[in-house]
């Protein structure tokens, strides 16, 4: 794990733990609260703790993916501006590609197109015209970038759709404990019911608090991905046009 990913993971953990910190500072008597998060963990059984841990993992994963994807999208938009400032100002496509950062997805597309145009030979490749050959190579590059951008979105969608039900399961389990306590005590006294009912309400709140950021983050990332991929596809189409109409297809060493 790189330093960049460690920083994102720490930020995600802090964002996930923030509601708990706020809860702990709601008053001096918070530590003595017999129906809070601490009591839920201390008095909860194996199933209650497992549900709580699952939702914590979901929340941490959600914030990590959201932060890392927003950073990745920001870098791609910055790379798109770099293309307009450097690539299209170069005298030819090869020199334009060299001007771009090696980690830029636009550099990857340009290099893939150049390589396909320069190595259009061989028995099977000769049966494919140059336009189709370069188009397929560039399209593979675009598909690769799109798949990388979409990485993690399935997790957000899964969390957004399942975490309320995980929280609901914790709620049902807490109500079951409340009914069990009433049956054992023989009367519905508040001290027998408050603990399990409070546990069930906390589970519901955590489930909703996990689902809402996941759904909002998923929708925002999908919309931003669409804008980023529009830039990528437009660039790929322009590169294809240059390779077919205005590029000398001859083999020569790649400039460093």
N, C-alpha and C positions, 0 to 999 in steps of 0.2 A: 504494500500500500504506500503510495507516494505521500509526500507532505501535504499536497493539495487535497487528496482524498481524506487524510487524517483530519485536516481542518474542517472539512465539510461534515465528517462524522461527528466531531466534537460539537459543531454548531447544531447539528440535528439532535444530538442528545440533550443539549441545553434547551432547545426549543420544546422538546418533549417533556423535559422535567420542569419547565417553567410553571405550568399550572400547579404542580405539587409544591413548588417553592412558595407560590402565592398562597396556597392553602395553609402552609405551615406558618405563615406570618400574619394570619388573620387575627391574631390575638394572643395574649399570653397564655390563655387556657387551651390553646390548640393542642399542645402536647398531651394534655390530660383528657382530650376528647375520646370517649370510649367508642365512638361510632365513626371515626375518621379512617383515613387511609392506613395509618399505622395499625389501628385495631383490625381493619379488614385483613391485612397481611398476617398479623399475629394470631387472630382467632379463626381465620379462614382455613378450610380444609384443603386437601390436595387439588381438588377440582377448581375451587375458587382461586387459588394461587396460580394454577396453570392458565386459567382464562385471563387473569390479570397480566401474566407474563406474555401471553400471546398478543394481547392488545398493545403492550409496551413495545414489543418487537415490531408490530405493524406500524406503530406511530414513529419509531426511530427510522425504520426503513422508508416510510413515506417522506419524512423531512429530508433524509439524506438524498433520496432520488430527486426530490423537487429542487433542492439547492444545487446539486451537481448538474441537473439538466438545464436550469436557468443559466448557470455559468457556461455550459457548453453552447447553448443557443446564443449567448452574448458574444462568445468568441467567434461563432460562425457569422453573425451579423458584422462584427468587426472585420472579419476576413472578406466579406462581401464589399465593404467599403474600400478595403485594400485593393481588391480587384479593379474597381473603378479608377482608383488613383494611380496604380502601377501597371497592371496587366495590359490594359487597353492603350496605354501610352507607349508601349514598347514597339519596335519596328516589326517584329514578327512574333509568332506564337511561342517559339522556343525561348526567346529572350524574355517574353512576358511571363512565362512559367517560372523561370529562374528568379524573377523579381519577387515571387510570392514565398511566404514562409513554407518550410517543408511540411509542417503539420497542418497546413491549410487544406480543407477538403476541395477547394477550387484548384489548388496545385495538383492534387491527386487526380482530378478529372482531366486537367490539361495534359499531364504526363501520360495518363492512360490513352488518351486520343492520339498523342504524338507517337507513342510506342506502337499503337495499332497501325497507324499510317505508314510508319517506317519499316514494319515487318510484315507487310502484306505479301507473303510469298509462301511457297510450299504447296504440295499436291492438293490437300483438302481446302486450304485457304484460297487457292486460285479459283475454285468453283464459286466463291462468294465475291461479289463486286466490292470495290473499295468503300463505297458509301455504306453498304450494309455492314461490312466488317468493322469500320470505325464506329458506326452507330451502335452496334452491339457492345463493343468495348466500353464506350462512354456510358451506355445505359446500365451496364453492370456496375460501373463506378457510382452512378447515381443511386442505384438500388442499395449498394453497400452503405452509402452515407445515410440513406433514409432508414435502413434497418438499425444503424447505430443511433440515430436520433430517437427512434421509437423504443429503444431499449429501456426497460424499467416502467414504461407506461402500463404494461399488463399488470404489474404489481400494484400500481396505484388504482387501476380499475378493480382489481380483486379486493383490495383493502376497502375501497369505497362501497363495494356491494356486499361484503361479508362482515365487516367489523360491527355494524349495528346488530347483526344476528348473533355474533359472538357475545356482544354486550347483553343482548336479550337472553342468551343462555345463562349468563351470570345472574341476570335478574330473576329468572325462573328458579335457579338454584338457591338464591337468597330467600325467595318466597317459600320455597320448600322447607328451608331451615326454620323459617318463622312458623310455619304450620306445625313442624315437628316439635318446636319448643312449646307451642301452645298445647299440643297433645300430651306432652310429657308433664307439663305443669298443671294441666287440667283447667287452666283459666287463661284468658287473653290479657295478661297484665302487660303494661307498657314496657317494662324492663325485659320481658321475654321476647317481645316482638320488635323493639326498636333496633336492636343490633342487626338481625338478619335483613330487615326491611331497608335499613340504611345501607347495608352491603349491596343489596340489589339495586338501589338507586345509584350508588356510586358506579356500579358496573354499567348501568345504562348511560350515565354521563360520560364515562370513559369511552364507551363504544361510539357514541355520537361525536365526541371530541376527536376521535381517530378518523371517523368516516368523512366528516365535513372537509378538513384540509385535503384529504386524498381526492375527493371529488372535485373540489375547486382547483387543486393543482393539476389534476388530469385534464380538465377542460382548458385551462390556461396553456398548458404545455402543448396540447394538440393544436390549438390555434396558433401558437408561436411557431410550432414545427411546420405548419402549412406555409407561413410566410417565409421561413428559412428555405424550405424546399422549392418554393417558387423562384427564389434567387438562384438556387442550384440548377434547376431545370433550364432557366433562361440562359445561364452561363453555358451549360452543356450544349444547348442548341446553337449558341453562337460559336462555340469551339468547333462543333461539327460543321458548320457552314464555312468556317475559315479553313479547316482541314481539306474539305472537298473543293472549295472554290479558289482559295488563295494561298496554298501552301505547297512548297516544293517537297515532294515525297522522296527524299534521298536519305540514305543512312549516313549518320555522322555521330561523333561522340557527344554525349550529353555534357553540356557546360556545367561546371561546378559553380 
